[in-house]
């Protein structure tokens, strides 16, 4: 019996390692976290495009209800408007509706939705529902795993709530935004898997874009990142996004680094 349990743990861990390159830094994959598990994240974002330097901290709790449904709850705190304060929060849910599994490869498709609130003033057409705007968003994610390479595409549409009290006079008002991304992740280490405690090292490159359908203004960011996974439960991300092209002024997330620590607890829900 003990031997069987060891083999099972090694097999499950090998699967987790094989799929680790889907844990993108700036976007979500179509795959979900394990059933009955809880994840805790702490993310720090720093932006250099404003006068001086500003940062945002995002504590987050994730729950895997079953193999198809998971949810996130986030809070946003920053010093972007002078003093460090609580800006708002967000609820995110993702439902995986398609799975095609093959040996060392799979395809996933999922639908997602988000609702957010923020106290920040609005002065740009860009919509960022992770701290800067109140609104709703929905969309689809498609992820393909090919052995050590994972590719993912996201298409979303966001609507910002109209709050005249937060609107900065004379500045453009956010309304609707089309978002799209293409992400790639590659498992560099381990070259050959030996045990579940072995660290993972992943490289990522993501392209993140948005378009305002009412004006045609748009931008495209490039976002390289690295990731370390320890003991199959602890994840550390470091990435940086910068604008490659675009004509949308006064953006929040332009020239931004991201540093994240994530801790996962498996089989804790009944």
N, C-alpha and C positions, 0 to 999 in steps of 0.2 A: 504494500500500500504506500509506504513511504517513497519507494522508488517511483511509483506511478505519479505521486504528487510532484516530485522533483522534475520529472519529465514534462509534466503539464505546465509547471511554472516556467521552465526553459522555453517551451513552445510558445506560451503566451507572451513572454518577454521578447522572443524573436520576432513575433508579429508586431509588437509595439515598436521595436527598433526598425523594422522594415518600413513602417508607416511614419516614422518620426520626421522624415523630410517633408511631410504635409503640414507641419506645425508652423505655418507662415508667420512672419513677424508683424507685417502691416495689414494683413487681411486674414479672413477666416477660410478654412477649407470646407468642402462639402461633407467631409467625414465628421463624425461626432466623437466626443469623449466617451470612455467606457460607461456602460450602464451602471447605475447606482453609485456613481463616483461624484466627488466634489473637488473642484479646483479653486485655489486662491491665488490671485495675481496682484502684484504691485508694479505699476508702470510709472516711469518718470519720462516726461517729454520736455525737451529744451529747445527754444526757438531763438534764432539769431537775427531774424529779419526785422524786428522792432528796434527802436532805440534802446541800446543796452541789451540785456538778456532777461528772458522771462521763462518760466517753467510751469509745468502742470503735473500733478500727481493723480493717478487713477487707481484706487483700490477696487478690486473686482472679485466677485464670487461666481463660479460656474457650477451648474448642476447637470449631470447626465441622467435624465429620467429613464430612458430606454435607448435601444440602439438607433432609433430614428429621431428622437427629440431631446434637445438640450436648451438651456437658457443661461443668460448672463445678467447680473445686476452690477451696475457701475456707479461710482460717485466721482465727481470731478472737483478738484481743488487746485487753485493757481494764484499767482501774483500778477496776472496779466493786466489787471485794472488797478494796479497800485499796491494794495495790501493783499496778503495771502488770505484766501477765503474759500468757503464752499460755494461752488458755482451752480451745481445741479446734479442730476443723475440720469441714468438711462436703463431701460430694460430691453434685452435682445433675446430673440428666440430663433431657433433654426430647426427645420424639419427635413430630414433626408427622405426623399421619395423614390430614389432609384439607386440600386446597387448591382453592379455586374462584376463578379469576382472570377479571376483566373489565377494561375500559378504565378506568383511574384508580380502580379499586376491587378489593378481593379479600377473601376470607373464609378464615381459617385455624383449624384445630382441632388441639390437641396434648395429649398426656399427659405428666405429669412425675412424677419421684420424687426423694426426697432422703433421705440418711442422715447423721446428725450426731452428734458427740460433744462434751461440754463438762464441764469440771471444776467449774463453778459450783454452789453450793448452791441447792436448790430451796425456794421458800417461797411460791409462788403457783400457782393453777390454770392460768394462762396458759402456753402452750407456744410458745417462740420458738426454732426450730432454727437460727437464725443467731447463735449465741453463748451462749444461756442454758440450753439443754436438750440432753440426748442423746435421740435418737429417730429415727423414720422418718416420712415423709410421702409421700402420693401424691395426684394429682388431675388436673383437666382445665382447659385454657385455651381460650377462644374469642375470636378477634379479628376485627373487621370494619373495613376501611379504606374510607372514603368521601371520596375526593379529599384534602382537607387535614385531615379529621377522622378519628381512629382511636378505636374503642371496643373495650374488652376486658373479659371477665368470667372470673373464676377461682373454682373450687370445689375445696377440698382437705380432706383428713382426716389428722390427725397423731396418732401414738401416742408417748408419752414412755416411755423405758426406766425401769424401777423400780430405783433405786439407793438403798438405805436409808442408806448412809454419807453421801450428799449431802443427804438430806432434813432440813430444819430442824425440830426437835421442836415440835409444837403448831401447825405451819402446814399449810395444805392441800397435798396432793400432786397434781402434774399427772398426768393419765392419758391422756385422749383429747380432741381438739379439732377442731371443724369450723371451717374458715376459708373466707371468701368475700370477693370484691372486685369492684368495678366501676371501671374506669379510662377516662379520656378524654384524648386528646392532640390538640393543634391546631398545625399548622405556620403560624407567623406570618410568618416571613421565610425565604427570599426570596419576595416577592410574585410575581415572574416569574423563573424560573430562567435564568441566563446561562452559568455555567460551574461545574465541579466543585469549585473552590476557594472558592466563595461560602459564607459562614457560614450556618448554619441557626439559627433561634431558635424554640423550641417551648414552649408552655404546657401544663401538665398539671393535672388535678384527679382525685384518686383517693379512693374510699371503701373502707376496709379494716375488715373485721369478723371476729369470732370468737364461737363459742358452745361452751360446755362442755355436751355432751349429757347428762351425768350429773346436773348441778345446774340447768341452764337459765341459768346466769350468762353474760352476753355483754357485748360492747362494740362500738361503731362509731366509727372514727376518720375524720377528714377530712384530706386531705393534698394541698395545693397545691404546685406545683413549677415551676421553670423549667429550661431546658436550652439549651446552646449546642453546636453541632457545627461543628468547624473542619476544613477541607480533607478532609471526608468520612471522616476517620480518628480525630480526637480529639473526645472528648465530655466536657462538664462539666455536672454536675447539682447543683442546690441545691433542697432541699425541706424541708418541716416538717409533721409529723403531730401532731394533737391530738385528744383524745376529744370527740366530740359527745354521746354518750350511752353508758351502760353501768353495770354493777354488779359488775365483776370487780376485786377489790382487789389492791394491790401489783404492778401491772403493770410490766414492764421497759421497754416501748417507748412509754409514755405521755409526751406532750410531748417529742418527739424531733426534732432537725434531722438532715439527711443532706447531706453534701457528698462528691461523687465525681468522680474523674478517670478516664477510660478511654481506652486507646490500642489501636487495631486494626491488625493486620498481615495483609494479604490475600495469598492464594496462596503461603503459606510451607510448607505441608505437601505431601508427595508421595503 
